[in-house]
Every structure is written in C-alpha cells, then in structure tokens.
Amino acid sequence: MSGAQYIPHILYSTAVTSISMHLLWQRKTADEDRARFKAQASILQDLIEQLRSGKSISDEEITKSRNLARIHGEEKQPLDKERTNIGWMDVLWGRKTPADLGVSDEWERKDLEQIRKEIEAER
C-alpha cells in the first residue's frame, strides 16, 4: 500500500493543526478576559474617584456601577462542570436536547394556551 507511508505525516499535520487551533482559542479567550477585567477596573476606578472627590452619589448609582463591574454568572457553575457525563454516543451522534425529546418549555406552553384561547374566543 503506497498510502501507508503518508499516515505519519497526516497524523502530525492533524496534531499540529489541533494544537494551533487550541492555542488560538486560548489566546482569544485570554484577550476577552483581559478586556473584561480592564473594563471592570475602569468602572470601579471611576466609582472610587467619585467617592474620593466628595461628590454625592446615590445608592442606585453605586449599585448600578457595582452590577456593571460584577462578573456575570459568577454565582453559577459553568456548564462544563454540570455536564461531565458524556458518552461516545453523544460524541458521535450529538446530545439530545429537551426540545428534541418533545419536551416543550413553559413559555411555549403558555403561548399555545394563549393562542387556543384566542381561537376559541373568535368562534
């Protein structure tokens, strides 16, 4: 088989491509984190300067600034930690979502009920 001699090169190129994509993703994530932390620091520095200057600041303004500076979702666990049980069938065929299984969420049910009531009212 003449194609067998190319298998190591294919594996190496796949590994190098995978590593480079992972590093690019890591770099972009780090840049986004850095920008977010810089924005948070800027918001908090402005709040500190306003408080030190003696300007009267309402509690609402302080609360708004603190909420802007807070990291969104810091109380919640990331989705990766919640879902650690991934089997090979999920990897190959994809994970079934509740919508795929026929389970509708609460908003869809409310919308359907409202539409039914409107249709019945028209009759």
NUBATI-485336 format. One line per field, with one value per residue (C-alpha): residue number from 0; residue in three letters; x, z, y. Coordinates in nm, 2 decimals. Each point is the difference from the previous one (the first is absolute). Layout:
k	NUM  ...
r	ala  ...
x	X  ...
z	Z  ...
y	Y  ...
***
This chain:
k	0  1  2  3  4  5  6  7  8  9  10  11  12  13  14  15  16  17  18  19  20  21  22  23  24  25  26  27  28  29  30  31  32  33  34  35  36  37  38  39  40  41  42  43  44  45  46  47  48  49  50  51  52  53  54  55  56  57  58  59  60  61  62  63  64  65  66  67  68  69  70  71  72  73  74  75  76  77  78  79  80  81  82  83  84  85  86  87  88  89  90  91  92  93  94  95  96  97  98  99  100  101  102  103  104  105  106  107  108  109  110  111  112  113  114  115  116  117  118  119  120  121  122
r	met  ser  gly  ala  gln  tyr  ile  pro  his  ile  leu  tyr  ser  thr  ala  val  thr  ser  ile  ser  met  his  leu  leu  trp  gln  arg  lys  thr  ala  asp  glu  asp  arg  ala  arg  phe  lys  ala  gln  ala  ser  ile  leu  gln  asp  leu  ile  glu  gln  leu  arg  ser  gly  lys  ser  ile  ser  asp  glu  glu  ile  thr  lys  ser  arg  asn  leu  ala  arg  ile  his  gly  glu  glu  lys  gln  pro  leu  asp  lys  glu  arg  thr  asn  ile  gly  trp  met  asp  val  leu  trp  gly  arg  lys  thr  pro  ala  asp  leu  gly  val  ser  asp  glu  trp  glu  arg  lys  asp  leu  glu  gln  ile  arg  lys  glu  ile  glu  ala  glu  arg
x	0.00  0.16  -0.23  0.14  0.31  -0.20  -0.18  0.26  -0.01  -0.38  0.01  0.27  -0.18  -0.33  0.17  0.17  -0.33  -0.18  0.26  0.01  -0.38  0.00  0.27  -0.20  -0.31  0.20  0.14  -0.34  -0.14  0.28  -0.04  -0.38  0.07  0.26  -0.23  -0.29  0.23  0.13  -0.35  -0.10  0.31  -0.09  -0.35  0.12  0.27  -0.26  -0.21  0.30  0.08  -0.35  -0.01  0.34  -0.09  -0.29  -0.28  -0.33  -0.08  -0.33  -0.03  -0.15  0.30  0.23  -0.21  0.00  0.38  0.05  -0.23  0.18  0.34  -0.12  0.08  -0.32  -0.09  0.26  -0.25  -0.08  0.22  0.12  -0.18  0.31  0.00  -0.37  0.03  0.29  -0.17  0.05  -0.01  0.13  -0.35  -0.04  0.34  -0.08  -0.38  -0.04  -0.19  -0.38  -0.14  -0.33  -0.15  0.11  -0.16  -0.34  0.01  -0.11  0.09  -0.23  -0.01  -0.10  -0.28  -0.13  0.01  -0.19  -0.26  -0.04  -0.04  -0.26  -0.20  0.01  -0.12  -0.28  -0.10  -0.03  -0.24
z	0.00  -0.12  0.22  0.33  -0.03  0.03  0.33  0.23  -0.19  0.02  0.37  0.06  -0.20  0.18  0.34  -0.10  -0.13  0.31  0.23  -0.20  0.01  0.37  0.06  -0.21  0.20  0.32  -0.12  -0.10  0.34  0.18  -0.20  0.08  0.37  0.00  -0.17  0.24  0.31  -0.13  -0.05  0.35  0.15  -0.19  0.13  0.36  -0.04  -0.11  0.30  0.23  -0.15  0.05  0.36  0.08  -0.16  0.24  -0.26  0.13  -0.17  0.04  0.11  -0.33  -0.19  0.22  -0.05  -0.38  0.00  0.21  -0.22  -0.31  0.15  0.13  -0.21  -0.15  0.12  0.28  0.23  -0.25  -0.09  -0.36  -0.22  -0.03  0.36  0.00  -0.30  0.05  -0.11  -0.38  -0.17  -0.34  -0.14  0.10  -0.16  -0.33  -0.03  0.21  0.33  -0.01  0.13  0.18  -0.32  -0.20  0.25  -0.04  0.33  -0.04  0.24  0.21  -0.24  -0.30  0.20  0.11  -0.36  -0.12  0.27  -0.09  -0.37  0.08  0.22  -0.28  -0.26  0.23  0.07  -0.37  -0.05
y	0.00  0.32  0.21  -0.14  0.21  0.32  -0.10  0.14  0.33  0.01  -0.06  0.26  0.26  -0.07  0.03  0.33  0.14  -0.11  0.16  0.32  0.03  -0.07  0.27  0.25  -0.07  0.05  0.33  0.13  -0.10  0.17  0.32  0.00  -0.06  0.28  0.25  -0.09  0.04  0.32  0.13  -0.11  0.17  0.32  0.00  -0.05  0.26  0.26  -0.09  0.04  0.34  0.12  -0.12  0.16  0.33  0.03  0.01  -0.12  -0.33  -0.17  -0.36  -0.08  0.13  -0.20  -0.31  0.05  0.04  -0.31  -0.20  0.11  -0.09  -0.34  -0.30  -0.14  -0.34  -0.02  -0.17  -0.27  -0.30  -0.02  -0.24  -0.21  -0.09  -0.09  -0.23  -0.23  -0.32  -0.01  -0.34  -0.10  -0.01  0.37  0.08  -0.17  0.07  0.31  0.05  0.00  0.33  0.02  0.15  -0.30  -0.23  0.18  0.18  0.36  0.27  0.20  0.30  -0.20  -0.16  0.34  0.12  -0.30  0.05  0.37  -0.09  -0.26  0.25  0.26  -0.26  -0.11  0.36  0.07  -0.29
***
